[in-house]
Amino acid sequence: MKRLSVLLAVAAVLTAACGNADIEAASTTTSQPAATTTNTTTTTVPATTTVVDQIAGVWARVPHDETVFGSEGWPTMESVAAGGPGLVAVGYDSSDDDIDAAVWISVDGVTWSRVPHDETVFGGEGKQIMFSVAAGGPGVVAVGYDGFEAAVWTSVDGVTWSRVPHDEMVFGDPPQGMVSVTAGGPGLVAVGYDESGDYSDAAVWTSVDGLTWSRVPNDETIFGGEDGRQTMSSVVATDSGLVAVGYDDGIAAVWTSPDGLAWTQVPNDETIFGGSSMKSVVVGGPGLVAVGTSGGHAAVWYWTPNQ
């Protein structure tokens, strides 16, 4: 991922790397002979040897505390990031027959507390949901929507929060929403959707400081289409720029940008992207790894840079 041209060649690389999108080819299993036979003895060898302990350790569940994690109404954490006192998680709480944004914090990831609810910041008419959080701006920035309008919240320490004032020119006339945010581009880049027109289009917002935001102008040839729905579900910063994933009218889609401002959609390859939707992307594996659904099943895609 050293040059933007590498990112823009993602479809060709994916085709070479994935073949016919056979994810099993990326498995960590190694085939072995099924059996070795002599005149007197037959020794059975496992058909496969699976690498399962590359990262040694033990997972544990944080004990449920109703005062922190809720007792009813399905309080949900949607995203977590390093920031504030250590970790900040965001989501929503519908325990009072009203869906409001919610924040949890932790010093060590084991002991958690719920940031007290402030109706003027986290609540209001309709639904308020934080979908994603990232370190940046004044400290921590969360994005989502408020009553189906895109919304941003900021905090210096993860404990005290404020809502970025709504600007219809930036956050739109409903329905619009920010789904993912990352540090990158001019400072921060958020992606999501805009359903204010006849159809849904992918949407991008940028900010230098997390407090003042701008909407990247909609280019129908990049973010939209003749019909259907285009949505960016996740964005990640790389050494060469930004990569966003989502879907375009039932087809998994990838967009790239060197600076968060100028975007290009990777050409569709039906054998790789068809009948699918990408939900999240991360830097890792051979370069980038995206996950989502395809044909009603879980699916994984990976991108490898040119050497």
N, C-alpha and C positions, 0 to 999 in steps of 0.2 A: 504494500500500500504506500509506495513512495511517490507516486504521481497521480494526479487526477485522471490522466488518461488510462491508468490501470483500472481505476474505479469504473470509468465509463465503458471499459471492455468487459464488465462483469458477466454479461450474458454469454459472450463467447467463452470466457474462462469457465463459467458454470457448465456449459455444454461439454467442454473437454474434461472437466473434473468429475462431473456427475454422470456422464453418459446419458442414459435414459431416465435420469432422476432416480436411479436405484440407490436409495439411501443405505441399503444393506451393504453396499460396497464400502461404505465408510465405517463399518462395524469394527470393533476392536477385537473380534474373534479371529483366531488363527487356526486353520484346518490342520488336522493331524491324521496320520493313517488310522483307519478304523481298527485294524488288528494286525498282529504279526504272528504267523503260524510256523511251527517247526514240526518235525516228525512225531514229537512226543508231547509238545506243550503249545498251548494257545494263550498268548498274552493280549488282553484287551487294553487298548489305549483310548482315553476319552476322545470322542469325535472332535471336540473343540475345547480350546483353552481360553477362557474369557478373562481379560484383565479387569479386575473389579476394585483393586486396592491401590490405584495410583496415588490417591490422597488418603493416607491413613487417618483414622479418627472415628468418633462416635457422635451420631446425631441424638439430640434430646429435645423434647417438647417443653417449652416454658409453661409451668403450671398455670391453669386458667384462674384468673382473678376477675370476678364479676365487676368489681369497682373500676378495673382498668380496661378489660376487654369486652365488657357488657354481659348482660344476662338475657336480653331479648332484643328483637329488632334487627338482628343480623349486622352488628357493627363489622365493618370490613376494612382491612388494610389492603390498599392497592399497590403501594410502592414504598421502598425504603432506600435511604441514602445515608452515607456518612456525612455528618454535619451536626450543628448545634452542640449539645453536651456530649455527643458521641455518635448517636444514630437518631434519625428522624423518620417516622413512618406516617403515611397519609392515607386517607380513604374517606369513609362516610359512616354515618350512624343514623338509622331510621327507627330508633327505639321509641320515639315520641310521636309516631304516626306522621313524621315529617323527616325527609332525608336532608341531613346537614353534613357539611364537611367536618372531618375529624382528624386530629393529630395526636400521635403518641411519640414519646421520647425515651431514650435509654442511654445510660453511660456505657454499659458493657454488653448490651444485647441480651442479657439474662433478666435483669430487673427493669421493668417498664412502668411508666406512668402516663396517664392520659392528660393532655393539655386541657384545662378547664374550658368548657364551651362558652363562647361569646357569640350571642345571636347576631350582633352587628357585624361580626367578621365571618363567622362560619355558617350563619343561617340566612333566613329571608324567605320570601315567597318562592314556591316551587322547590326544585331539587338543587342542592349544592354538593358537588362531588369533586374531591381532589383525586386525580388519576395518576399523577406522577410527581416526583420530587427530586431535586438535584441541588448540590452545593453550587452556589454562584450568587451574583448580585450582592446584596447586603450581607448575605450569609447562607440562607436557604431559600429556594424558590419552589413553589408548588403550583401546578396548573391543573385545570379541569373545566368545569362549567357551572354556571349559576343560572338556573331557570332557562337552560338551553342556550345561554350566551357564553362564549369563551371567557374564562376567568383566571386570574393570577393572584396568588397570595405570597407574601414575603415575610421573612423573619431574620433578625440578626443572630439570634441564639437558639432558634427552634422552639422557644417557650412562648414568647410574645409575638403575635402575628398581626398583620394588617392586610387589608384587601386593596389591591391596586384599583383605583377608581375606574368605573366602566366608561369606556370611550367607544361609542357606537361605530365610529369610523375604523377602529382597530379590532374590537372584539365582536362587532357586528350586530345586526338585527337577527334575532333567533331564527332557526337553530344553528349554532356553531359550537364547537368544542375543541379544547386542547386535550390531547391524549397522552403526549410524551414530551419531556423536556430534557435537555442536556446542555452542559457547558460546551460552547463551541462557537464558531463563526465570530460575530462581533462581540460576543460575550455569552449569550444564551440563545438557544434555538428551540422553539416549541412547534410541534406538528399536530395535525388533527384533521378536521373536516369542516366544511361549510355547506349547509343545506338551505341557504337563504334563496337560492335560485330555483329553477325548475328541477334540477338534479343536484346530487351531492358531489362536491369536488374536494380533492385534497387541499389542505391549507397549511401555510407556514407563517410563523411569527418570529421576530427577532428582537433582542434587547441588548443594550450595552451593559446595563446595571441592574436589570430585573425589575426596575420601577417604571421605566418608560418603554413602551412596546410599539412596534410597527408591524403591519401586516405586509408580507411579501405580495406584490400585485399578482392577481390571478391570471395565469396564462392557460387558457383552455386547452392548448395543445400539450401542456405538461401536466397540469393538475386536474383537468377535466376530461370530458369525452362527450360524444353525441348523446348518450343516454347512460343509464345505470348509475353506479355509485363508485366514487373514488375516495379512498380514505388512507391517510398515513397513520399507522398504528404505533410506530416506534422509531426513534431516531438515535443515532450514536455518532460520536465524534471519532475520527481516525486521524492518522498523521497527515493525510492528504486532504481532509475536508470532512464532510458529513454524508452519512448514508441513512436514508429513511426507507422503511418497508411498510407494506400494507396490502391493499388490493384495488384492482381496477375492474369493476363490473364482473366479478367472479373469477378474476385471474390475479394471482399473486403479483405484486408490483414492487419495483425498487427504483428509488430516486437518488441522485447524487448531487452534491454541491461542493465547490471549493471553499465557500465562505458563508454559507447559510442564506445567501441572497439570490444567487443565480442557480437555478436548478435544471436538471435534465432527467427525464425518465428513461431508464434502461429499456431498450427494445424488448418486446415480449418474445419469449421462446415457448411455444405451446407445450413442448415436451417437458419443460422444466416448471413453468409457471401456471400452466393451464389447470382450471378447476380447483384452484387453491387460494389460500389467504395466509399471508404472513402476519404474525401477531407481535413478534419481538425480535430484535437483532442485537448482537453483542460482538465486541472484538474478542476473538478467541479462536481456538482450534487452528485450522490452517490459515486463517486470516479473519474471516467473518463467519458467524453462524446465526442463522435465522430459524425460528420455529413458528409453527402455525398448524393449519389443517389442510387436508387434501382428500377429496372424495369421502368425507365423513371420518377420516382417520387423522391421528397426529402425524405431523410431517416435519422434516428438518431439511434445510438447505445449507450449503456451505460455499464460501468463495475463497479461492486461492489466488494470490497475486502472481503476476508473471515474475519469473526469476531472472 
